[in-house]
Amino acid sequence: MQNSSELTETKSGIVNWLVIVAALGYFVDIYDLVLFNVVKRESLEFIRDLHGLDINIKDTGIFLFNCQMAGMLIGGILWGVWGDKKGRISVLFGSIMLYSIANIVNAFTFDITSYAIVRVIAGIGLAGELGAGITLVAETMHKEKRGYGTMIIVTFGALGAVLAGLVGTEGHVVAEFLTANTGYTFQNWQVVYLIGGFLGILLLILRVGAFESGMFKSMQHHQVSKGDFFALFKTAENRSKYLYCILIGLPIWYIIGVLVSLSQDVFGKELGIDGIVNGKAVMFAYIGLSVGDLISGLLSQMLRSRRKVVFLYLIFTSLLVLYFIFGAHGITVSQYYFICFLLGLASGYWAIFVTIASEQFGTNIRSTVTNTVPNFVRGAVLPITMGFTSLSGLTSNLTSALVIGGICIGLAWYATYKVKETFAKDLNYFETM
């Protein structure tokens, strides 16, 4: 029979392993999430030249990225409900299996229609990883310390974008190796997709032995409604809470989905900067995100508040967006990448944002909320980019970016003011539906 110190040590080891597994999962998730923006120009140029098509790279790139985001909207609901009904662990396995297979297939997709279908499927798979990991860790760690767990997951996970940027730049080395040993000519962009797919399969092996949330298992002994997505809209209180959680994250994907993702095709030209590579802009932004998530997590623990940290980051984001639009004309490429890093740093409250969502609702609906909220924010890139594109037709790209950014930041500020503080909140309860 184990004594109390041995039990504590065992539980601590299990919790640490869960955090590591979730962090690795999110690392691969983010790699796969951003890899399209890293290789979109190269892959679309290959398809254009292969078939002799007249492809508008900018518009087609936005369309395919939106296909991926649409898949994430669908997947957020599917995986969230599944996690509340069947368990958090099954989501961790199922989601990564789906997007790993999709990315391997994507390496051999040579037409726009198939490309779009595969990005939707990959998006569905990508939607489950973060929410399941955050839910599992939040329900397992001590309520005073779970902020550290979510901080580690998101901070390490954001570095997956850095790997995607590096592979996108240096993937030709692997492509040459594969070509020499298989006789099949691999393109750089194909290697980026293949590495993402095989990293996911490797992660599946590492996940063997991960255990289920104790709160979820105890819920099986109670007659309670589980994973009812529509229950979130049955009362004014739940509707408001849920909406506020989504609105808080809008500036993050405004930064990533518009300012950073359109660096090469839009903002480099608008600001008079030649030589910007989209993959590098994304890479530096995600390095900033990783650092920002680390700092925001530590600040949250120090200040014992989630809301105060979000307010601080929104101020920083506002100042940087203004500088980007009004003060970055004619800067060097290196300076532009540094601004991308700072933009990522300023929007690096993703860990806090997802933790807030996870802590707002009971165990029987927590997976649904924690999966759908970040994916609805990611999916919000659809109206955000469409709004930006539409407004750009009436005015300049920079003015459009200013207006859309002001709306996103304003809504996030209001939502943060309205949402309840949840630091150290007891999560072992059920939501009445």
C-alpha positions as CSV (number, residue, x, y, z in Angstrom):
1,M,0.0,0.0,0.0
2,Q,1.4,3.4,-1.0
3,N,1.8,6.1,1.7
4,S,0.5,9.7,1.1
5,S,3.9,11.0,-0.1
6,E,4.2,8.2,-2.6
7,L,0.7,8.9,-3.9
8,T,1.4,12.6,-4.2
9,E,4.6,11.8,-6.1
10,T,2.7,9.4,-8.4
11,K,0.0,11.9,-9.1
12,S,2.5,14.7,-9.7
13,G,4.3,12.4,-12.2
14,I,1.0,11.6,-14.0
15,V,0.1,15.3,-14.2
16,N,3.5,16.2,-15.5
17,W,3.2,13.6,-18.2
18,L,-0.2,14.9,-19.2
19,V,1.2,18.4,-19.5
20,I,4.1,17.1,-21.6
21,V,1.8,15.1,-23.9
22,A,-0.7,18.0,-24.3
23,A,2.2,20.4,-25.0
24,L,3.6,18.1,-27.7
25,G,0.2,17.7,-29.2
26,Y,-0.3,21.4,-29.4
27,F,3.2,21.8,-30.9
28,V,2.3,19.5,-33.8
29,D,-1.2,21.1,-34.0
30,I,0.3,24.6,-34.4
31,Y,2.8,23.3,-36.9
32,D,0.0,21.9,-39.0
33,L,-2.2,24.9,-38.4
34,V,0.2,27.4,-39.9
35,L,2.0,25.3,-42.5
36,F,-0.4,26.3,-45.2
37,N,0.5,30.0,-44.8
38,V,4.1,29.0,-45.0
39,V,3.9,27.0,-48.3
40,K,0.7,28.4,-49.9
41,R,2.6,30.5,-52.5
42,E,5.0,27.7,-53.4
43,S,2.3,25.0,-53.6
44,L,-0.1,27.2,-55.6
45,E,2.6,28.2,-58.0
46,F,3.5,24.5,-58.5
47,I,-0.2,23.7,-59.3
48,R,-0.4,26.7,-61.6
49,D,2.6,25.7,-63.6
50,L,1.7,22.0,-63.6
51,H,-1.7,22.7,-65.2
52,G,-0.9,26.0,-67.0
53,L,-3.7,27.7,-65.0
54,D,-4.2,31.4,-64.3
55,I,-4.3,31.4,-60.5
56,N,-4.6,34.5,-58.4
57,I,-2.3,33.5,-55.6
58,K,-3.6,36.0,-53.1
59,D,-7.3,35.2,-53.6
60,T,-6.8,31.5,-53.9
61,G,-4.6,31.5,-50.8
62,I,-7.3,33.3,-48.7
63,F,-10.0,30.9,-50.1
64,L,-8.0,27.8,-49.1
65,F,-7.1,29.2,-45.7
66,N,-10.8,29.9,-45.1
67,C,-11.6,26.3,-46.1
68,Q,-9.3,25.2,-43.3
69,M,-10.9,27.6,-40.8
70,A,-14.4,26.4,-41.9
71,G,-13.2,22.8,-41.1
72,M,-12.1,24.0,-37.7
73,L,-15.5,25.5,-37.0
74,I,-17.1,22.2,-37.8
75,G,-14.5,20.2,-35.9
76,G,-14.7,22.4,-32.8
77,I,-18.3,21.4,-32.3
78,L,-17.8,17.7,-33.2
79,W,-14.8,17.2,-31.0
80,G,-16.1,19.3,-28.1
81,V,-19.4,17.4,-27.9
82,W,-17.5,14.1,-28.3
83,G,-15.1,15.1,-25.4
84,D,-18.0,15.6,-23.0
85,K,-19.8,12.5,-24.0
86,K,-17.0,10.0,-24.6
87,G,-13.9,11.5,-22.9
88,R,-11.1,13.9,-23.4
89,I,-8.5,11.3,-24.3
90,S,-10.4,10.0,-27.3
91,V,-10.4,13.5,-28.7
92,L,-6.6,13.8,-28.3
93,F,-6.1,10.5,-30.3
94,G,-8.9,11.0,-32.9
95,S,-8.1,14.6,-33.8
96,I,-4.4,14.1,-34.4
97,M,-4.9,11.0,-36.4
98,L,-7.3,12.8,-38.7
99,Y,-5.2,15.8,-39.4
100,S,-2.0,13.7,-39.7
101,I,-3.5,11.6,-42.5
102,A,-5.0,14.7,-44.1
103,N,-1.6,16.4,-44.3
104,I,0.1,13.4,-45.8
105,V,-2.6,13.3,-48.5
106,N,-2.1,17.0,-49.0
107,A,1.5,16.4,-50.0
108,F,0.1,14.7,-53.1
109,T,-2.8,17.0,-53.9
110,F,-2.3,18.7,-57.3
111,D,-5.6,20.6,-58.0
112,I,-7.5,23.4,-56.2
113,T,-10.7,21.4,-55.6
114,S,-8.9,18.5,-53.9
115,Y,-6.7,21.0,-52.0
116,A,-9.8,22.7,-50.6
117,I,-11.4,19.4,-49.5
118,V,-8.2,18.2,-47.8
119,R,-7.8,21.6,-46.0
120,V,-11.4,21.3,-44.7
121,I,-10.6,17.7,-43.4
122,A,-7.3,18.8,-41.9
123,G,-9.2,21.7,-40.2
124,I,-11.7,19.4,-38.6
125,G,-8.8,17.3,-37.2
126,L,-6.9,20.4,-36.0
127,A,-9.9,21.6,-34.1
128,G,-9.8,19.0,-31.3
129,E,-6.2,19.1,-30.0
130,L,-6.0,22.3,-27.9
131,G,-9.4,22.2,-26.3
132,A,-9.0,18.6,-25.2
133,G,-5.5,19.2,-23.9
134,I,-6.5,22.3,-21.9
135,T,-9.6,20.6,-20.5
136,L,-7.7,17.6,-19.4
137,V,-5.0,19.6,-17.7
138,A,-7.4,22.1,-16.1
139,E,-9.4,19.3,-14.6
140,T,-6.3,17.4,-13.3
141,M,-4.1,20.1,-11.9
142,H,-4.5,22.0,-8.5
143,K,-6.8,25.0,-9.0
144,E,-4.1,27.4,-7.8
145,K,-1.5,26.1,-10.3
146,R,-3.4,25.0,-13.4
147,G,-2.4,28.4,-15.0
148,Y,1.1,27.0,-15.2
149,G,0.0,23.9,-17.0
150,T,-2.0,25.8,-19.7
151,M,0.9,28.2,-20.0
152,I,3.4,25.4,-20.7
153,I,1.0,23.8,-23.3
154,V,0.5,27.0,-25.3
155,T,4.0,28.4,-24.9
156,F,5.7,25.2,-26.2
157,G,2.9,24.6,-28.7
158,A,3.4,28.0,-30.4
159,L,6.9,27.0,-31.2
160,G,5.4,24.5,-33.7
161,A,5.0,27.5,-36.0
162,V,8.7,28.1,-35.7
163,L,9.5,24.6,-36.9
164,A,7.0,25.0,-39.7
165,G,8.8,28.2,-40.8
166,L,12.2,26.5,-40.6
167,V,11.1,23.4,-42.5
168,G,9.4,25.7,-45.1
169,T,12.7,27.4,-45.6
170,E,15.0,24.4,-45.5
171,G,12.7,21.6,-46.6
172,H,14.6,21.4,-49.9
173,V,17.3,19.5,-48.0
174,V,14.9,16.8,-47.0
175,A,13.3,16.9,-50.5
176,E,16.7,16.2,-52.1
177,F,17.3,13.3,-49.8
178,L,13.9,11.8,-50.5
179,T,14.3,12.3,-54.2
180,A,17.7,10.6,-54.2
181,N,16.4,7.6,-52.3
182,T,13.0,7.1,-53.9
183,G,13.4,8.4,-57.5
184,Y,10.3,10.5,-57.0
185,T,10.9,14.3,-57.3
186,F,9.7,15.9,-54.1
187,Q,9.0,19.6,-53.8
188,N,9.8,21.6,-50.8
189,W,6.1,22.3,-50.0
190,Q,5.4,18.5,-50.1
191,V,8.1,17.9,-47.5
192,V,6.5,20.4,-45.2
193,Y,3.2,18.6,-45.3
194,L,4.8,15.1,-45.0
195,I,6.8,16.1,-41.9
196,G,3.6,17.4,-40.3
197,G,1.8,14.2,-41.0
198,F,4.5,11.9,-39.7
199,L,5.1,14.1,-36.6
200,G,1.4,13.5,-35.7
201,I,1.7,9.7,-36.1
202,L,4.8,9.7,-33.9
203,L,2.9,11.6,-31.3
204,L,0.1,9.0,-31.3
205,I,2.7,6.4,-30.2
206,L,3.9,8.7,-27.3
207,R,0.3,9.1,-26.1
208,V,-0.2,5.5,-25.3
209,G,-0.7,5.4,-21.5
210,A,-2.2,8.8,-21.1
211,F,-5.1,8.8,-18.6
212,E,-8.6,10.3,-18.5
213,S,-9.7,13.2,-16.4
214,G,-10.9,12.2,-12.9
215,M,-13.7,14.8,-13.1
216,F,-15.0,13.3,-16.4
217,K,-14.9,9.8,-15.0
218,S,-16.8,10.8,-11.8
219,M,-19.4,12.4,-14.0
220,Q,-20.3,9.0,-15.4
221,H,-22.0,8.1,-12.1
222,H,-24.4,11.1,-12.3
223,Q,-27.5,11.5,-14.4
224,V,-26.6,14.8,-16.1
225,S,-26.8,16.1,-19.6
226,K,-23.4,16.0,-21.3
227,G,-22.0,17.9,-24.3
228,D,-25.3,19.6,-25.2
229,F,-23.9,22.4,-27.5
230,F,-27.3,24.1,-27.8
231,A,-27.7,24.3,-24.0
232,L,-25.2,27.2,-24.3
233,F,-27.9,29.3,-25.9
234,K,-30.9,28.4,-23.7
235,T,-30.3,31.0,-21.1
236,A,-29.2,34.7,-21.4
237,E,-26.4,34.1,-18.9
238,N,-24.9,31.2,-20.8
239,R,-25.3,33.0,-24.1
240,S,-23.5,36.0,-22.8
241,K,-20.7,34.1,-21.1
242,Y,-20.1,32.1,-24.2
243,L,-20.1,35.1,-26.5
244,Y,-17.7,37.0,-24.2
245,C,-15.2,34.1,-24.3
246,I,-15.2,34.2,-28.1
247,L,-14.9,38.0,-28.4
248,I,-11.8,38.1,-26.1
249,G,-9.8,36.1,-28.6
250,L,-10.6,38.1,-31.8
251,P,-7.6,40.4,-31.8
252,I,-5.2,37.4,-31.7
253,W,-6.5,36.0,-35.0
254,Y,-6.9,39.5,-36.5
255,I,-3.1,39.8,-35.9
256,I,-2.3,36.3,-37.3
257,G,-4.9,36.0,-40.0
258,V,-4.6,39.5,-41.5
259,L,-1.5,41.5,-40.5
260,V,1.0,38.6,-40.4
261,S,-0.5,36.1,-42.9
262,L,-0.8,38.8,-45.6
263,S,2.6,40.2,-45.1
264,Q,4.1,39.1,-48.4
265,D,1.1,39.7,-50.6
266,V,-0.4,42.8,-49.1
267,F,1.4,44.7,-46.3
268,G,4.9,44.5,-47.6
269,K,3.8,46.2,-50.8
270,E,1.7,48.8,-48.9
271,L,4.5,49.7,-46.6
272,G,7.1,49.8,-49.4
273,I,9.2,46.9,-48.1
274,D,10.7,44.4,-50.6
275,G,11.8,40.9,-49.9
276,I,9.4,39.8,-47.2
277,V,8.8,36.1,-47.0
278,N,5.5,35.0,-45.6
279,G,6.9,31.9,-43.8
280,K,9.4,34.0,-41.9
281,A,6.8,36.6,-40.9
282,V,4.7,33.8,-39.5
283,M,7.7,32.2,-37.8
284,F,8.7,35.5,-36.0
285,A,5.1,36.2,-35.0
286,Y,4.8,32.8,-33.4
287,I,8.1,33.1,-31.6
288,G,6.5,36.3,-30.2
289,L,3.3,34.4,-29.3
290,S,5.3,31.8,-27.5
291,V,7.2,34.4,-25.4
292,G,3.9,36.3,-24.9
293,D,2.1,33.2,-23.6
294,L,4.9,32.5,-21.2
295,I,4.8,36.0,-19.8
296,S,1.0,36.2,-19.7
297,G,0.8,32.9,-17.8
298,L,3.4,34.0,-15.3
299,L,1.7,37.4,-14.9
300,S,-1.7,35.7,-14.3
301,Q,-0.2,33.6,-11.5
302,M,1.5,36.6,-10.0
303,L,-1.5,38.9,-10.2
304,R,-3.9,36.0,-9.4
305,S,-6.1,37.3,-12.2
306,R,-6.9,36.4,-15.8
307,R,-8.7,39.6,-16.7
308,K,-6.0,42.0,-15.7
309,V,-3.5,40.3,-17.9
310,V,-5.8,40.4,-20.9
311,F,-6.4,44.1,-20.4
312,L,-2.6,44.7,-20.4
313,Y,-2.1,42.7,-23.6
314,L,-5.0,44.5,-25.3
315,I,-3.3,47.9,-24.6
316,F,0.0,46.6,-26.0
317,T,-1.8,45.2,-29.1
318,S,-3.5,48.5,-29.8
319,L,-0.3,50.5,-29.6
320,L,1.5,48.1,-31.9
321,V,-1.3,48.0,-34.5
322,L,-1.2,51.8,-34.7
323,Y,2.6,51.7,-35.2
324,F,2.3,49.0,-37.8
325,I,-0.2,51.0,-39.9
326,F,1.2,54.6,-39.4
327,G,4.9,54.2,-38.5
328,A,6.3,51.2,-40.4
329,H,6.5,52.7,-43.9
330,G,9.9,52.1,-45.5
331,I,11.4,50.1,-42.7
332,T,13.9,47.3,-43.5
333,V,12.9,43.6,-43.9
334,S,14.6,42.8,-40.6
335,Q,12.7,45.6,-38.8
336,Y,9.5,44.3,-40.3
337,Y,10.2,40.8,-38.9
338,F,10.9,42.3,-35.5
339,I,7.5,44.0,-35.6
340,C,5.9,40.6,-36.5
341,F,7.6,39.3,-33.3
342,L,6.2,42.2,-31.3
343,L,2.7,41.7,-32.7
344,G,3.0,38.0,-31.7
345,L,4.2,39.0,-28.3
346,A,1.3,41.5,-27.8
347,S,-1.3,38.9,-28.9
348,G,0.3,36.2,-26.7
349,Y,-2.5,35.8,-24.3
350,W,-3.9,32.7,-26.1
351,A,-3.2,30.5,-23.0
352,I,-5.1,32.9,-20.7
353,F,-8.0,33.3,-23.2
354,V,-8.5,29.5,-23.6
355,T,-8.1,29.0,-19.8
356,I,-10.8,31.6,-19.2
357,A,-13.2,29.7,-21.5
358,S,-12.4,26.4,-19.8
359,E,-13.1,27.9,-16.3
360,Q,-16.4,29.5,-17.2
361,F,-18.6,26.3,-17.4
362,G,-19.2,23.0,-15.6
363,T,-17.6,19.6,-16.3
364,N,-20.5,18.3,-18.3
365,I,-20.1,21.1,-21.0
366,R,-16.5,22.1,-20.4
367,S,-15.0,20.2,-23.3
368,T,-17.6,21.6,-25.7
369,V,-16.8,25.1,-24.6
370,T,-13.0,24.7,-24.5
371,N,-13.0,23.2,-28.0
372,T,-15.5,25.5,-29.7
373,V,-14.4,28.8,-28.3
374,P,-10.8,28.9,-29.7
375,N,-12.1,27.3,-33.0
376,F,-14.8,29.9,-33.4
377,V,-12.1,32.5,-32.8
378,R,-10.0,30.8,-35.4
379,G,-13.0,30.6,-37.7
380,A,-13.7,34.3,-37.1
381,V,-10.8,34.8,-39.5
382,L,-13.5,34.2,-42.2
383,P,-15.6,37.3,-41.5
384,I,-12.4,39.2,-40.4
385,T,-10.6,38.6,-43.7
386,M,-13.8,39.0,-45.8
387,G,-14.4,42.3,-44.0
388,F,-10.8,43.4,-44.6
389,T,-11.0,42.4,-48.3
390,S,-14.4,44.1,-48.8
391,L,-13.3,47.3,-47.1
392,S,-10.0,47.3,-49.0
393,G,-12.1,47.6,-52.2
394,L,-13.6,50.9,-50.9
395,T,-10.4,52.3,-49.3
396,S,-6.8,51.4,-48.8
397,N,-5.5,48.1,-47.3
398,L,-4.0,50.0,-44.4
399,T,-7.2,51.9,-43.6
400,S,-9.2,48.7,-43.9
401,A,-6.7,47.0,-41.4
402,L,-7.2,49.9,-39.0
403,V,-11.0,49.7,-39.0
404,I,-11.2,45.9,-38.7
405,G,-8.5,45.9,-36.0
406,G,-10.3,48.6,-34.1
407,I,-13.5,46.6,-34.1
408,C,-11.8,43.4,-33.0
409,I,-9.9,45.1,-30.2
410,G,-12.9,47.1,-29.1
411,L,-15.1,44.0,-28.8
412,A,-12.4,42.1,-26.9
413,W,-12.0,45.0,-24.4
414,Y,-15.8,45.0,-23.8
415,A,-16.0,41.2,-23.4
416,T,-13.0,41.2,-20.9
417,Y,-14.7,43.8,-18.9
418,K,-18.0,41.8,-18.7
419,V,-16.6,38.3,-18.1
420,K,-16.1,37.0,-14.6
421,E,-12.7,36.4,-13.0
422,T,-12.0,32.7,-12.7
423,F,-8.5,32.4,-11.2
424,A,-8.4,29.5,-8.7
425,K,-12.1,28.7,-9.4
426,D,-13.2,25.1,-8.3
427,L,-14.1,23.3,-11.6
428,N,-15.6,20.2,-10.1
429,Y,-19.3,21.0,-10.7
430,F,-22.0,20.4,-13.3
431,E,-23.8,23.0,-15.4
432,T,-27.6,23.0,-15.0
433,M,-29.2,22.9,-18.4
